[in-house]
Amino acid sequence: MNDKILNFAVRYGFLILLVGLIVYFSLAAPGFFGPLSAAFVLQSVAVTGILALGVTCTLVVDGFDLSIGAVATSALMLSAYSMVILEHPTIVAVLLCLGMGALVGLLNGLLIVKFRVPDLLATLGMMFLLIGVQRIPTQGNSIATGMTLSDGTVAEGTFSAAFLWLGRHRFDVFIERLLPMPVVIFVVIAVVIWLFLGFTRHGRLMYAIGSNARAASLVGTPVNRYKIAAYMISGVTASIGGILLAARLGRGDIASGNNLLLDSVAAALIGFAVLGAARPNAFGTAIGALFVGILLQGMTMMNAPYYTQDFVKGAVLVAALVFTFYLSSRRSGAGH
């Protein structure tokens, strides 16, 4: 009986906690349980979730990407610079951002697998490099239509309607326009990565590399290529998040990506606790992003001080990881 209870707690405990959180906020914060609140939560977690899915791919190969927040902010600034200052069309701005994300992921991967730089140090260095690079063209200023440039001229470019559609369009759900476009993109990316990691040969090989890279190499797996590919996926997903953020804001706000790294990492790590996976997985990451969004929305609607939010997120993350790995080790011990 104890084993059954332990297995149930490991597998479903976090989902029960998520439902309990929704019930608590619904009772404590009037208006929390409603379609408008749900739409806001989903929109707030879309960008975070997309970045977290990229982190998940690096975690699968036993890596870690600290540069995702900087990549997203760089994509935000690059898209704004491309459209407002260089007056490029939407497709050019989007392709530039995606190419930048892929290039950053490639450089991260090469630093790690070719130059043997530890993943945390390589991506941390890339993060600081990107933070500097994204501020140089505008001398640290945000980018908006009509801004005065360093040479005294005025930027005449604008964000096109097609670009803003990516971040602001809402689809009709039960008559009301409640489903934001970024949420649709988030769900599509989550499903693609879930299918890729869980149901393809390449995904299984990536998990094998994360479990034992040497053993995977001995059976002929191109370990370095898969690791580089994981970081490139992370870079591209981070750039998609930056594009959507720029499309939602309609400006290149230099400070908009400040919390993206921590929230995305939290979502990816919380995903370890979903359904007792105890390993990185796309479904758990998506649920983790939703959990973070519900937590922050509920605290905001209850007028909790903003400075307590990071503490609560950290406490939940630590509790989720302890719960997952401690109970999983207990279950494994009981099985032996």
N, C-alpha and C positions, 0 to 999 in steps of 0.2 A: 504493500500500500504506500509506504514512504517513497519507494522508487517511482511509482506512478504519479504521486503528487509532485515529486522533484522534476520529472520529465514534463509534466503539464506546466509547471512554473517556468521552466527554461523555454519551452516552446511558445507559450501564449501569455506569459507574464507581462511583456512590454505592450502587447496589443490591449490587454486588459487595462494597463495603466493609461494608455492613450484614450480609451473609451471613458475611463474615469475622469480624466482631465477635461474632456469635452462636457461631460455631465456636470462637473463642478463649475466650470466657467458659465455654462448655460444657466445654472441656478444663481450664481453669484454676480454675473454681469448681464443685466437686461439688454437684449438685442444681440447677444453673442451668437445664439443659435438661430440663425436666419440666413436667407440667401445672399443678402448684401455682405454680411460678415464673412460668409464662406467664400464669396468671390474675392474679397480683399485678402483673406488668408492665402488662397490659391495663387493670387497674383504676387503676393509677397514672397512665396516660397519658390516660385518658378525659376528665377535666376539662381538663387542659392542651390536649388536642387540640381540644375543643369551643371553647375560647377562641381557639386558634390559627386555627381556621376562620373565626371572625369577623374576626380581623386580616387574614386572606387577602382577604376581601371589600373591606376598605379599601385594601389594597395594590393590588388590581385597578384601582381608580379613581385610582391614584397618590396615595393618602393613607396615613395611619398613625395607629393608635389606641393611645395609651399609657395609656388609662384602664381597660382591660379588667380588670386585676387588682383595681383599686378597685371596679369595678362588681360583679365576682364576690363580693368580700368584703362589699360592701353588700347584695347579695342574700342572702348567708349570714346576715348580722346581721338583715336585715329579716324573713326567714322565721322566724328564731328569736324575734324580738320579737313578730311577729304571733301565733305559736302559743303561746309560753310566757307572755308578759305580757298580750297582748290576747285570748288564748284563741280565736283564729280557727280555723276548720276548714282542712283541707289545701288545698282548691281556692281559698279566699280568699288564703291565704299565697302560693301559687304564682302566682296572677294578679297580686297586688301586686308580686311580684318581676319578673315579665315586663313589667308596665307600667312599673316603675321603669327597667328596662334600655332599653326603647324610648324613654322620655322622655330619658334621658341621651344616647342615640344621636342623638335629634332635636336636643337642645341642642348637642351637638358639631357636628353637620352645619350648624346655623344659624350658629354662631360662625365656621365655616370658609367657608361659601359666601355668607352675607349680610353678615357683619361683617369678612370678609377676614382673619381671624386665621389664621396658619399652622397647619397641622394638628398639628404637634408641640407648639406652644405651647398651642393650644386644649385638646387632650386632656391635656396635662400639668397645666394649670390645673384641669381637671375632676377629674383624679386626686387632687390635693391637696384640692379641695373635698369630694369624696366621703369621703376618709380622715377629714376633720374631722367631717362630718355623721354618719357611721356610729357615731362614738364619743360624740356628745353625749347621746343619750337614756339611755345606761347609764353615763355618766361614765367611759368608757374601759374598762369591765369586760366580760368575756365573759358570755353569756347561757346559763343552765342552769336546768332545773326545780328549784324550791325555793330559788332565790336570793333574797336579801333586797334589796328595792328601796330607792331613796333616801328614800322616805317611811316606811320601817320595815316595810312590809308584805312578805309572802312571795308570790312568783310561783307561782301554782297551776296554770298551764297546762302541757301536756306536748306533746311531738312525737307526733303520731298515728301509728298503725301504717301507715296508707296513705302518709304522708310518708316515714317511714323505709324503706319498701319501695322507694322510688325509688333510694335509695343503697345498700341492703344486700342486696336480693334477688339470688339467684344461680339461673340456669337450669341444668337438668341437661344435661351434655354427657358422653357416654360414661359414664352412670350417675352420676358425681360431679357435684356442684353447683359448676361451675367458671366459668360465664359470668356476670359481674356485670351487673346492670341498667344502670349507667352506660356500660358498653362498648356495649351494644345501642343506647342513645340516641346515643352518639358515632358509631357506624357509620351509623345512620339519618340523622343531621345531615350527615355527610360525604358520603353518597350524594346527598342532596337538593341540597347546595351544589355538588357536582361536576356533577350534571345541570343545575342552574340556570346555572352559569357557562359550561359547555362546550357545552350543547345547546339553549339558548333564545335568543331574540332579545334579551331583556333582558341576559343574561350577555354576549353578544357586544358589545352597546352599552357595557357597563361596561368591557370590555377596550379598546374603541375610545377611551373617555374617558381611560383610563389611558395609552394610547399618545400621543394628541394631543387634548386636551380642546377646543382651538379648532376643529380640523377637524371634530370630532364635533358641536360646536355649530352650525357653518355648514351642516351637512346636516339640521338640525332636531332634534337629540337634546337633550332636556331635561337638560343636564349637571348642574345644581344638584340636581334631584330625585333623580337616580341617586346622586349623592354623599351626599346626606342619607340615602337608603335604605341605602347601604352601611354608614354609621355606625349606623343603627338595627338592622341585622342584627347588627353587632358587639356592640351593647349587649344585644340579646336573647340571643344565644349566651353572652355572658359571664354574664348573670343565670342562664341554665340551668346553667352550670358551678357557680355559687354555690349554687343550690338542691341540686344533687347532692352537693356537698361538705357542706352542712349536714345532708342526709339521711344521709350516711355517718357523720358525726361524732356526730350527735344532740345538738348544742349549737352555740351561736353563738360560736365561738372567734375573737376579734378578730385573732389572728396567723396564722390558717390560710392566708390568701391571699398571704403575703409573697413567695413565689417564683413565683407564677402568671404574672406579667407576663413575667419574663425567660425562663422555660421556654416559654411560648406564642410569644413573638416568635422564639425560637430555632427552634422547630418550623416556624413559617411561613417563615422565611428559609432554613432547610435544605431546605425543599420546592422551592426554586429549582433545586437540584442534581439532583432526582430525574428520571430519564429525559431529562436535558438540556433541561428546560423553559425555564430561564433567565427565568422569570416566575412570579408567584404562581399557584398552582393547588391545588385541594382535595385531589387525590390525593397530590401531593407533600407537602402539609402533614400529611396523615394519616401518611404514611411518616416524615416528620420527627419527629412526636410519638412514634411507635413507636421510632425510633432513640434519642431522648433517654431514653425509659423503659428501653430495653435497656441503654443505657450506664450509667445510674444504678443499675439493679438489679445489673448485673454488678460495678460498683465496690463496691457495698454488700456483696455476697456474698464479695468478695475482701478485705473489711475495709480498704478504702482510706479514709484519713482524710476526714471530711466536708468539711473546708476545701479539699480539692483538687478537689471536684466541679465547682464553678463554673469553675475554671481549665480543666479538661478540656472542659467544655461550650463555653466560649469558644474554645478551641483548635480544637475540631471545627467550630464554626460558621464561624470564619475560614477554615479549610482548605476547607470545603465551598463557600463563596462564591468564594474565589480559584480553586478548581478549576473551578467552573461558569463564571464570567465570563471567566477567562483562557483556558481551553480553547475556550469558545464564540467568543471574539474571534479566536483562532487559526484556528478552523474557518471563520469568516466570511471572514477574510483569505485563507485557502487557496482558498475558493470564488471569490473575485474574481481 
